[in-house]
Amino acid sequence: MTDTSPLQHEIDVWWQAVNAFADLLDGLSDDEWRLATDLPGWDVHAVAAHTAHLEHLTAGGRHKDVAFERPGHVRSDMGMFTEAGVLARADRTGDELVEEIRTSAGRRREHLATEPPTDPDAPAIGLFGAIGWSTRTLLRNRPLDVWMHEQDVRRAVGRPGGLDSPAAAHVVDYLTESLGYVLAKRLKEAPGTSVVLHVEGHEPVTVSVRDDGRGAVTPGASEDTTATLVLDREAFVLAAGGRRPVGLDAARKVEGDEKLAGRLLAGMGVTP
């Protein structure tokens, strides 16, 4: 593939994530496909079906409407849309889901190679553009979604791994960007409050509340900070991905205001 797109890095990371996820699914037993994940209402099969649905849509496929009553774990219209994609694939075998993921992703990659996106701010294709996403947003979100679901499956089946991949690094950096909002708006901390966050394998950042009350995330570790929190990748992803509660006992290091660090850790979940 010729590197002619300003979004080539995101494309490459997505492709790595898709192949790693499909390879993981290929090795599952029939029993493992029905194991529950951390996502309410979804087993491994449902997680794979969801990924197949979205890869199908990004490759230009059409969404199939399915009539069903809203289950307890679905809380929004977008959740209903997502659930429809899962239920439309409920009778497919694991092999069929993997084939759909690989085929759709391959078709999308060929299209991106033939017509590389040159305007990151252009509306994303299809339904994604209809909800206001830009091409950059879509291409940044796909590796995040795929890698997070790879980790959902790995935890469910007891096969850890994938934490040192390009997609893993992408996800941590992407999720970190939202923490200024968490500190300022969700936790409503006072202006001047700051937390140095260091996720191992990444450069530290300072998450702060500015004088105008807005949150900010800046590179580097501020010397004048309210708290310092050091986490490994897995603990950060579990917390920021909203998968499992993570307490300060999971931190590699905590300094300063431990209560503030604990509030940030408990409230940093930023994915649906």
C-alpha positions in Angstrom: 0.0 0.0 0.0 1.4 3.4 -0.9 1.6 5.8 2.0 -0.2 8.7 0.3 -2.8 9.5 3.0 -2.4 11.8 6.0 -4.3 9.1 7.8 -2.1 6.2 6.7 -0.9 5.5 10.3 -4.5 5.1 11.5 -5.2 2.8 8.5 -2.2 0.6 9.3 -3.0 0.4 13.0 -6.6 -0.6 12.1 -5.4 -3.3 9.7 -3.1 -4.7 12.4 -5.9 -4.7 14.9 -8.4 -6.5 12.6 -5.9 -9.3 11.8 -5.0 -9.8 15.4 -8.6 -10.0 16.4 -9.5 -12.4 13.6 -6.5 -14.6 14.4 -7.6 -14.8 18.0 -11.2 -15.8 17.0 -9.9 -18.4 14.6 -8.4 -20.3 17.6 -11.5 -20.5 19.8 -13.3 -23.6 20.7 -17.1 -23.9 20.3 -17.5 -23.5 24.1 -15.4 -20.4 24.2 -17.7 -18.6 21.7 -20.4 -18.6 24.3 -18.4 -17.3 27.3 -19.7 -14.1 28.8 -17.6 -10.9 28.4 -17.3 -7.8 30.5 -19.9 -6.2 28.2 -23.4 -6.6 29.7 -25.5 -9.0 27.6 -22.8 -9.9 25.2 -20.9 -13.2 25.0 -17.8 -13.7 22.7 -20.1 -14.5 19.8 -21.9 -11.2 20.2 -18.6 -9.2 20.4 -17.5 -10.8 17.2 -20.9 -10.2 15.5 -20.7 -6.5 16.5 -17.2 -6.2 15.0 -18.4 -8.0 11.8 -21.3 -5.6 11.6 -19.2 -2.4 11.8 -16.6 -3.7 9.4 -19.4 -4.6 7.0 -20.7 -1.0 7.2 -17.3 0.6 6.8 -16.8 -1.5 3.7 -20.0 -0.1 2.2 -22.4 -2.8 3.3 -26.0 -2.1 4.3 -27.5 -2.3 7.8 -30.2 -4.9 8.3 -33.1 -3.8 10.5 -34.1 -6.4 13.1 -37.3 -6.1 15.1 -36.8 -6.8 18.8 -37.7 -5.4 22.2 -35.1 -3.3 23.9 -33.0 -5.5 26.3 -32.0 -4.2 29.7 -28.4 -3.7 28.7 -29.3 -1.3 25.9 -29.7 2.3 27.0 -29.9 4.4 23.8 -31.0 4.5 20.2 -27.4 4.0 19.1 -27.3 1.0 21.4 -30.4 -0.4 19.6 -28.7 0.1 16.3 -25.7 -1.7 17.5 -27.7 -4.5 19.0 -29.6 -5.0 15.7 -26.3 -5.7 14.0 -25.5 -8.4 16.6 -28.9 -10.0 16.4 -28.8 -10.1 12.6 -25.8 -12.4 13.0 -27.1 -14.5 15.9 -27.4 -17.7 13.8 -24.0 -17.4 12.2 -21.1 -19.7 13.2 -17.9 -18.4 14.5 -16.2 -19.3 11.2 -18.8 -17.3 9.3 -18.2 -14.2 11.6 -14.5 -14.4 11.1 -14.9 -14.7 7.4 -17.2 -11.6 7.3 -14.6 -9.6 9.3 -11.7 -10.6 7.1 -13.7 -10.1 3.8 -15.2 -6.7 4.8 -11.9 -5.4 6.2 -10.0 -6.6 3.1 -12.5 -4.8 0.8 -12.2 -1.7 2.9 -8.4 -1.8 2.8 -8.4 -2.2 -1.0 -10.6 0.8 -1.3 -8.4 2.9 1.0 -5.4 1.9 -1.0 -7.1 2.8 -4.3 -8.6 6.0 -3.1 -6.6 7.2 -0.1 -8.5 9.7 2.1 -6.8 13.1 1.6 -9.1 15.3 3.7 -9.3 14.1 7.4 -12.1 16.6 8.1 -14.4 15.3 5.3 -17.6 13.5 6.4 -17.0 9.8 7.0 -18.7 7.3 4.7 -22.3 6.2 5.1 -24.0 6.1 8.5 -20.9 7.3 10.2 -20.9 10.6 8.4 -24.6 10.9 9.1 -24.0 11.0 12.8 -21.4 13.7 12.4 -18.2 11.8 12.2 -15.3 13.0 10.1 -13.1 10.6 8.2 -10.4 11.1 10.8 -12.8 10.2 13.6 -13.9 7.0 11.9 -10.3 5.9 11.1 -9.2 6.6 14.6 -12.2 4.9 16.2 -12.0 1.6 14.2 -8.7 0.4 15.7 -9.9 1.5 19.2 -13.1 -0.5 18.8 -11.5 -3.6 17.3 -8.6 -3.7 19.8 -10.9 -3.1 22.8 -13.0 -6.1 21.7 -10.0 -8.2 21.2 -9.2 -7.6 24.8 -12.8 -8.3 25.8 -12.5 -11.7 24.2 -9.0 -12.4 25.7 -10.3 -11.8 29.2 -13.4 -13.9 28.6 -11.4 -16.9 27.3 -8.4 -16.5 29.6 -5.9 -15.8 26.8 -4.0 -12.6 27.7 -1.9 -10.8 25.1 -1.9 -8.0 22.6 -0.9 -5.4 25.1 2.3 -4.4 23.3 0.8 -4.0 19.8 0.6 -0.8 17.8 -3.2 -0.9 18.3 -2.7 -1.0 22.1 -0.5 2.1 22.0 -3.0 3.9 19.8 -5.9 3.1 22.2 -4.1 4.3 25.3 -3.1 7.6 23.6 -6.6 8.1 22.2 -8.4 7.4 25.5 -6.0 9.7 27.3 -7.2 12.7 25.3 -10.6 12.6 27.1 -9.3 12.8 30.6 -9.4 16.6 30.7 -13.1 16.4 30.2 -13.4 13.8 32.9 -11.5 15.8 35.5 -13.2 19.1 34.8 -16.7 18.2 33.8 -17.5 14.8 35.1 -15.6 15.1 38.4 -16.1 18.9 38.6 -12.7 19.5 40.1 -11.6 23.1 40.9 -9.5 25.2 38.5 -5.8 24.5 39.2 -6.4 20.8 40.0 -4.0 18.6 38.1 -3.0 14.9 37.9 0.1 13.6 36.3 -0.8 10.3 34.6 1.9 8.0 33.5 0.8 4.9 31.6 3.8 2.6 31.3 5.1 2.5 27.8 3.9 6.0 27.1 5.2 9.5 28.0 3.5 11.0 31.0 0.8 13.7 30.6 -0.6 16.3 32.9 -4.4 16.3 33.2 -5.6 19.6 34.6 -8.5 22.0 35.1 -7.7 25.4 33.6 -8.7 28.8 35.1 -11.7 28.9 32.8 -12.9 25.6 34.2 -12.1 23.6 31.1 -10.1 20.4 31.1 -6.8 20.0 29.4 -4.3 17.2 28.7 -0.7 18.4 28.0 2.4 16.4 27.3 4.9 15.9 30.1 4.8 15.8 33.9 4.0 19.1 35.6 6.2 19.7 38.7 3.4 21.5 40.5 0.7 18.9 40.5 -2.0 17.7 42.9 -1.5 14.0 42.4 0.6 11.5 40.4 -0.8 8.2 39.1 1.2 5.5 37.4 -0.6 2.6 35.8 0.3 -0.3 33.5 -1.6 -0.5 30.1 -4.1 -3.1 31.2 -5.2 -1.3 34.3 -5.6 2.0 32.4 -7.6 0.3 29.6 -9.9 -1.5 32.0 -10.6 1.8 33.7 -10.7 4.2 30.8 -12.5 1.6 28.7 -15.2 1.3 31.4 -14.8 -2.5 31.5 -14.1 -3.2 35.2 -13.7 -1.1 38.3 -10.1 -0.4 39.0 -8.9 0.7 42.5 -5.7 2.4 43.6 -4.4 -1.0 44.6 -3.9 -1.7 40.9 -1.7 1.4 40.5 2.1 1.0 40.2 2.5 4.3 42.0 0.4 7.0 43.6 1.7 10.3 45.0 0.0 13.4 46.4 -3.7 13.5 46.8 -4.7 9.9 46.8 -8.4 10.6 47.0 -8.2 12.7 43.8 -6.2 10.0 42.0 -8.9 7.5 43.1 -11.7 9.7 41.8 -10.0 10.0 38.5 -9.4 6.3 38.2 -13.0 5.5 39.2 -14.5 8.1 36.8 -12.3 7.8 33.7 -14.5 5.4 31.7 -15.1 7.2 28.4 -16.3 4.4 26.1 -19.9 3.2 25.8 
